[in-house]
Structures are given as structure tokens and as C-alpha cells.
Amino acid sequence: MKRLATEFDIGTLALAVSVAWLLFVQLLAVLAWETELLTRQGALLHWLVLGVLPPALALWGMPVPRR
């Protein structure tokens, strides 16, 4: 596991976690819409606020690596 962490830099890992989070929240929003817990607009709004904004803001706030 340590070797895997050394092969990828922190930016790559952060991007992978962000994409996984986006897909997970998107799946939850679709399930909530399909089970009629949320309307289509409500599911989209929840996905944007809970799924898109946190990873986007976290990646935006990361320092740019100097190579």
C-alpha cells in the first residue's frame, strides 16, 4: 500500500476521491428521484450542492504543485 501511495501524488488521489464522491452522490440522487423521495429538480439541486460543490471547492483550494 505504501508503494501505491508513492506512485501517485496527492493531487491524483484527491481527484480520484472526488470522482468517486461525485458518482456516489449522483447514484443517491437518482435513487431518491426514482423512489419519489425528491422531485427531479430537487434531486438535481441536492446533487449539485452535495456532490459537485464540496469536491470542486476542495480541489480548487489545493495548492498547485511546483515541479
C-alpha positions, 0 to 999 in steps of 0.5 A, a space after each residue: 500500500 505504501 508503494 501505491 501511495 508513492 506512485 501517485 501524488 496527492 493531487 491524483 488521489 484527491 481527484 480520484 476521491 472526488 470522482 468517486 464522491 461525485 458518482 456516489 452522490 449522483 447514484 443517491 440522487 437518482 435513487 431518491 428521484 426514482 423512489 419519489 423521495 425528491 422531485 427531479 429538480 430537487 434531486 438535481 439541486 441536492 446533487 449539485 450542492 452535495 456532490 459537485 460543490 464540496 469536491 470542486 471547492 476542495 480541489 480548487 483550494 489545493 495548492 498547485 504543485 511546483 515541479 
